[in-house]
């Protein structure tokens, strides 16, 4: 017998009959398919969650754009607002391969192509592929799309806006304080059940839009037929304002003036505040005045204005209180300020006195017979603004926008304004999603 031949044949037959290797190969192939299928399912679930979030962001962004325009904002502001809302919800245009497109009128709508009052927002982002790459060669793109319609009919003009979203008494009028203009409304963005409070014969003659509820006591009244509670919040018309990168070096000008004296100032960065003695006069040339206490204020406030002192700046002036300081205004002080107009080239058209401070603990008080002859807005987005004790604005162009606002003790504020580039804010708007 050929033993070598038998041995070779036997080995060959055993190899043919042995299925263990084939099972391993088949199992490996099966596991690849199984793992790929599980991976695909996992990826698809992630994509669906992202798409759901993306759709919600598109809905809110489109609604925000329509709302801004309803309130008198420009198309540029509406687009910026829509992209800002999308970014807050996790989809920032140009980051992580996200694109946010805002169209007015809509470009891809089934109902509203070419409709000028409709705003379309499209959010897109390529999705990650983990184990799904076993089956797919290119990444899918998730997309969310929404169209919102402007209401088309602006509500009343908001000349006084309290921005705090939750404070009780966010707008408070007491002791004969009045907003006497029937065309100039008050907007309160607080959802508190006592967000707007009027007491002791206080009154508002114009329309009111209140996100929360109001209370009236001791003869106080809302005399306009248009009073909305549980309404939509009014958009801050100056939400896009920012400080420059630098205010520049401290000016060398003296900003301290003795009693009964006159001081002429030009624009600059005043690092030690202003201190005006009793019956002093400060005359301001046109431009922007950045006033703070970064080098320490010599008085008791960033604007330490003595009794019967006068600040004149009627050629296009903005006073910027640029840190977390408060003003100190004496009895009978007078502010004669006219803000720069839109064609002035200045950074804050329509703005007379303002602060973009981040502090929510500062209160700016204009009290004790202060005469506010101001044409332009007073804007304190994070601070409280109070007028009391016969403070008046004889001119009719001083919109007030602040975190909270208080008027008391015979303050008569006619805040309506159509001049010098102030931004109009409309109330009681109800845009709707249409697609």
C-alpha positions in Angstrom: 0.0 0.0 0.0 1.2 3.5 -0.8 1.1 5.0 2.7 2.1 8.5 1.5 -0.8 8.5 -1.0 -3.3 7.3 1.6 -2.2 10.0 4.0 -2.5 12.8 1.5 -6.0 11.6 0.3 -7.2 11.3 3.9 -6.1 14.8 4.8 -7.7 16.2 1.7 -11.0 14.4 2.5 -11.0 15.7 6.0 -10.5 19.3 4.9 -13.4 19.0 2.4 -15.7 17.6 5.1 -14.7 20.1 7.8 -17.3 23.0 7.9 -15.8 24.8 10.8 -13.9 27.4 8.8 -16.9 28.1 6.5 -19.1 28.7 9.5 -16.6 31.2 10.8 -16.5 33.0 7.5 -20.3 33.0 7.1 -20.6 34.2 10.7 -18.2 37.0 10.1 -20.0 38.0 6.9 -23.3 37.9 8.8 -22.0 39.9 11.7 -20.8 42.6 9.2 -24.3 42.9 7.8 -25.9 42.8 11.3 -23.6 45.5 12.7 -24.1 47.6 9.6 -27.8 47.3 9.9 -27.7 48.3 13.6 -25.4 51.1 12.8 -27.7 52.3 10.0 -30.6 52.3 12.4 -28.7 54.2 15.0 -27.6 56.8 12.5 -31.1 57.2 11.0 -32.5 57.7 14.5 -29.9 60.4 15.2 -30.7 62.1 11.8 -34.4 62.1 12.6 -33.9 63.8 16.0 -31.7 66.4 14.4 -34.2 67.0 11.6 -37.0 67.4 14.2 -34.9 70.0 16.1 -34.0 71.7 12.8 -37.6 72.1 11.9 -38.5 73.6 15.3 -35.6 76.1 14.8 -36.8 77.0 11.3 -40.4 77.6 12.6 -39.2 79.9 15.4 -36.7 81.7 13.1 -39.4 82.4 10.4 -41.8 83.6 13.0 -39.3 85.9 14.5 -38.5 87.4 11.1 -42.1 88.1 10.4 -42.6 89.5 13.9 -39.7 92.0 13.5 -41.1 93.4 10.3 -44.6 93.6 11.9 -43.1 95.8 14.5 -41.5 98.1 11.9 -38.1 96.5 11.7 -36.2 96.4 8.4 -35.6 93.4 6.2 -31.9 93.4 7.3 -32.9 93.3 11.0 -35.4 90.6 10.3 -32.8 88.4 8.5 -30.3 89.0 11.3 -32.9 88.1 13.9 -33.9 84.9 12.2 -30.3 83.7 12.0 -29.8 84.7 15.6 -32.8 82.6 16.7 -31.5 79.6 14.7 -28.1 80.0 16.3 -29.6 80.1 19.8 -31.3 76.8 19.0 -28.1 75.1 17.9 -27.9 75.9 14.2 -25.5 78.8 13.6 -25.1 79.8 10.0 -21.6 78.9 8.7 -20.7 76.7 11.7 -20.4 72.9 11.7 -21.4 73.0 8.0 -24.8 74.5 8.8 -26.4 76.9 6.3 -29.3 79.1 7.3 -31.1 80.8 4.4 -33.7 83.5 4.9 -35.8 84.4 1.9 -38.3 87.2 1.6 -40.4 86.5 -0.4 -40.2 82.7 -0.2 -38.2 80.9 -2.9 -39.3 77.3 -2.4 -42.9 77.6 -1.2 -45.8 75.7 -2.4 -48.2 78.4 -1.4 -46.3 81.6 -1.1 -43.6 82.2 -3.7 -43.4 85.9 -4.4 -45.6 86.9 -1.5 -43.8 89.9 0.0 -45.3 89.5 3.5 -44.0 86.0 3.9 -40.7 84.9 5.3 -39.0 81.6 4.5 -36.2 80.1 6.6 -34.3 77.0 5.4 -31.8 75.2 7.7 -29.5 72.5 6.3 -26.7 70.4 7.6 -24.9 67.3 6.3 -25.3 64.5 8.9 -22.5 62.4 10.4 -22.1 58.8 9.3 -20.8 56.3 11.8 -21.6 52.6 11.0 -24.0 53.6 8.2 -21.0 54.2 6.0 -21.1 50.4 5.3 -24.2 51.1 3.1 -23.9 54.7 2.1 -21.2 56.4 0.2 -22.2 60.0 0.8 -23.6 61.7 3.9 -27.3 62.7 3.9 -28.4 66.3 4.5 -31.0 67.1 7.1 -33.2 70.1 6.4 -35.8 72.1 8.2 -38.0 74.7 6.4 -40.7 77.1 7.5 -42.7 80.0 6.1 -44.3 82.7 8.4 -46.7 85.4 7.3 -46.6 89.0 8.6 -49.9 90.1 10.1 -49.8 93.0 7.7 -51.5 95.5 10.1 -49.2 97.1 12.6 -50.7 97.6 16.0 -50.1 100.8 18.1 -46.7 102.4 18.3 -44.8 101.4 21.5 -43.2 104.6 22.8 -42.5 103.1 26.3 -41.1 99.6 26.5 -40.3 97.7 29.7 -38.1 94.7 28.6 -37.9 92.6 31.7 -39.5 89.2 31.0 -40.8 88.4 34.5 -40.6 91.4 36.9 -43.7 92.5 38.9 -44.2 96.2 38.2 -42.0 96.2 35.2 -43.8 99.4 34.2 -45.1 101.3 37.2 -47.0 104.6 37.2 -48.1 106.2 40.5 -49.1 109.5 42.1 -50.6 111.3 39.0 -48.0 110.1 36.6 -49.3 110.1 33.0 -48.5 109.0 29.5 -50.9 111.5 27.8 -50.6 110.7 24.1 -53.4 108.6 22.6 -51.1 107.6 19.8 -48.2 106.6 21.9 -48.5 103.1 23.5 -46.9 101.3 26.4 -45.5 97.7 26.0 -44.7 95.5 28.9 -42.8 92.3 28.2 -43.1 90.8 31.7 -45.4 87.8 32.1 -46.1 88.7 35.7 -49.7 88.9 36.8 -48.8 92.4 38.0 -46.4 93.4 35.2 -48.1 96.7 34.7 -49.2 98.7 37.8 -51.0 102.0 38.0 -52.0 103.7 41.2 -53.2 107.0 42.6 -54.7 108.7 39.6 -52.0 107.6 37.2 -53.1 107.1 33.6 -52.1 105.9 30.1 -54.0 107.4 27.2 -52.4 105.3 24.4 -52.7 101.6 23.5 -51.2 99.0 25.8 -49.7 95.6 25.0 -49.0 93.5 28.2 -47.5 90.0 28.1 -48.8 89.6 31.6 -51.6 91.3 33.5 -52.2 94.8 34.9 -53.5 96.2 38.1 -55.3 99.6 38.7 -55.9 101.2 42.1 -57.0 104.5 43.6 -58.4 106.2 40.5 -55.8 105.0 38.0 -57.0 104.3 34.5 -56.2 103.0 31.0 -58.4 105.1 28.8 -57.6 103.6 25.4 -59.8 101.0 23.9 -56.8 99.0 22.7 -55.5 97.2 25.8 -54.1 93.7 25.2 -53.1 91.3 28.0 -51.4 88.0 27.6 -50.1 89.5 24.3 -47.0 88.8 22.4 -43.7 90.4 23.6 -42.6 93.5 21.7 -39.1 93.1 20.1 -36.5 95.5 21.5 -36.0 97.9 18.6 -32.4 98.5 19.6 -31.4 94.9 20.4 -28.7 95.0 17.7 -26.8 97.9 19.2 -23.3 97.2 20.3 -20.4 99.2 21.8 -17.4 99.8 19.6 -14.3 97.7 20.2 -12.7 100.6 21.9 -13.9 104.0 23.2 -10.5 105.4 22.5 -8.1 106.8 25.1 -9.4 109.1 27.8 -9.9 112.6 26.5 -7.8 115.3 28.0 -10.8 117.6 28.4 -11.8 118.8 31.8 -15.3 117.7 32.6 -15.7 119.4 36.0 -17.3 122.8 36.1 -17.9 125.1 39.1 -21.1 126.7 40.1 -22.6 129.3 37.7 -19.9 128.6 35.1 -20.0 127.4 31.4 -18.0 124.6 29.9 -17.8 123.6 26.2 -17.0 120.0 25.4 -16.3 118.0 22.2 -16.9 114.3 21.7 -14.6 111.8 23.4 -14.1 109.2 26.1 -14.6 110.8 29.5 -13.2 108.3 32.1 -13.9 110.3 35.3 -17.5 111.2 34.6 -19.0 114.7 34.4 -19.5 117.0 37.4 -21.5 120.2 36.9 -22.0 122.6 39.8 -25.2 124.4 40.7 -26.5 126.5 37.8 -23.5 125.5 35.6 -23.9 125.0 31.9 -22.3 122.3 29.7 -22.5 122.8 25.9 -21.9 119.7 23.8 -20.7 119.8 20.2 -22.3 117.2 17.8 -21.1 113.7 18.3 -20.9 110.7 20.7 -19.8 111.2 24.3 -18.7 108.0 26.2 -18.9 108.8 29.9 -17.8 106.3 32.6 -15.9 106.1 35.9 -13.1 103.8 34.8 -10.6 106.3 36.3 -12.8 107.2 39.2 -15.6 109.8 39.3 -15.0 112.9 41.5 -18.7 113.3 42.2 -21.4 110.9 43.4 -22.4 109.7 39.9 -21.2 109.2 36.4 -23.3 112.3 35.5 -23.2 114.4 38.7 -25.4 117.3 37.7 -26.0 120.0 40.2 -29.2 122.0 41.1 -30.5 124.0 38.1 -27.5 123.0 35.9 -28.1 122.7 32.2 -26.8 120.3 29.6 -27.1 121.5 26.0 -26.5 119.3 23.0 -29.0 120.0 20.2 -26.8 119.5 17.2 -26.9 115.7 17.1 -25.6 114.3 20.4 -25.6 110.9 22.0 -24.5 110.5 25.6 -23.3 106.9 26.3 -23.0 105.8 29.9 -20.5 103.1 29.2 -20.0 101.2 32.5 -22.2 100.1 35.4 -22.5 103.6 36.9 -25.6 105.6 37.9 -26.4 109.2 37.3 -27.0 111.8 40.1 -29.2 114.6 38.9 -29.9 117.7 41.1 -33.1 119.6 41.6 -34.3 121.5 38.5 -31.6 120.3 36.2 -32.3 120.6 32.5 -31.3 118.4 29.5 -31.7 120.0 26.1 -30.6 117.1 23.8 -31.3 116.3 20.2 -30.1 112.9 19.0 -28.2 112.5 15.6 -30.4 111.7 12.7 -30.0 108.6 10.4 -27.9 110.5 7.8 -25.4 111.8 10.4 -22.9 108.9 10.1 -22.8 108.7 13.9 -23.0 105.2 15.5 -26.2 105.7 17.4 -28.8 107.6 15.3 -32.0 108.4 17.1 -30.3 107.8 20.5 -30.0 110.6 23.0 -29.0 108.9 26.3 -28.1 105.2 26.5 -26.3 102.4 28.3 -25.6 98.9 27.1 -24.4 97.9 30.6 -24.8 94.3 31.5 -25.7 95.1 35.1 -29.3 94.5 36.2 -28.8 96.2 39.6 -28.3 99.8 38.4 -31.1 102.3 38.5 -31.0 105.5 36.6 -33.0 108.3 38.3 -34.1 111.5 36.8 -35.9 113.3 39.6 -36.9 116.5 41.3 -38.2 118.8 38.5 -35.7 117.5 35.9 -36.7 119.0 32.6 -36.0 116.5 29.8 -36.2 118.5 26.6 -35.0 115.5 24.6 -35.6 114.6 21.0 -34.4 111.0 20.8 -34.6 107.8 22.7 -33.4 107.0 26.2 -32.3 103.4 26.2 -31.1 101.2 29.1 -31.7 97.6 28.1 -30.5 96.0 31.4 -31.1 98.8 33.8 -34.0 100.4 35.6 -35.1 103.9 34.6 -37.1 106.1 36.9 -38.6 109.5 36.6 -40.2 111.1 39.7 -41.1 114.4 41.4 -42.4 116.5 38.5 -39.9 115.4 35.9 -41.3 116.5 32.5 -40.5 116.2 28.8 -42.0 119.3 27.2 -40.9 118.1 23.8 -42.8 115.2 22.2 -40.1 112.8 21.1 -38.6 110.8 24.0 -39.2 107.0 23.6 -38.2 105.1 26.8 -36.8 101.6 26.6 -35.4 100.0 29.7 -35.4 96.8 31.7 -38.0 98.3 34.1 -39.5 101.8 34.0 -41.1 103.8 36.9 -43.0 107.1 36.6 -44.3 108.8 39.8 -45.2 112.1 41.5 -46.7 114.1 38.6 -44.4 113.0 35.9 -45.9 113.9 32.5 -44.2 112.1 29.8 -45.3 112.6 26.2 -43.0 110.1 24.5 -44.3 110.0 20.9 -41.6 110.4 18.3 -41.4 110.4 14.6 -38.1 112.2 14.1 -34.3 111.9 14.2 -34.1 108.3 13.1 -35.6 106.6 16.2 -36.7 103.1 15.4 -40.5 102.5 15.5 -41.7 99.5 17.5 -45.2 98.2 16.9 -47.4 96.3 19.3 -50.0 93.6 19.2 -48.7 91.8 16.2 -49.7 88.2 15.5 -47.6 86.7 12.6 -48.5 83.1 11.8 -46.8 80.0 10.3 -48.3 79.1 7.0 -46.0 76.3 5.8 
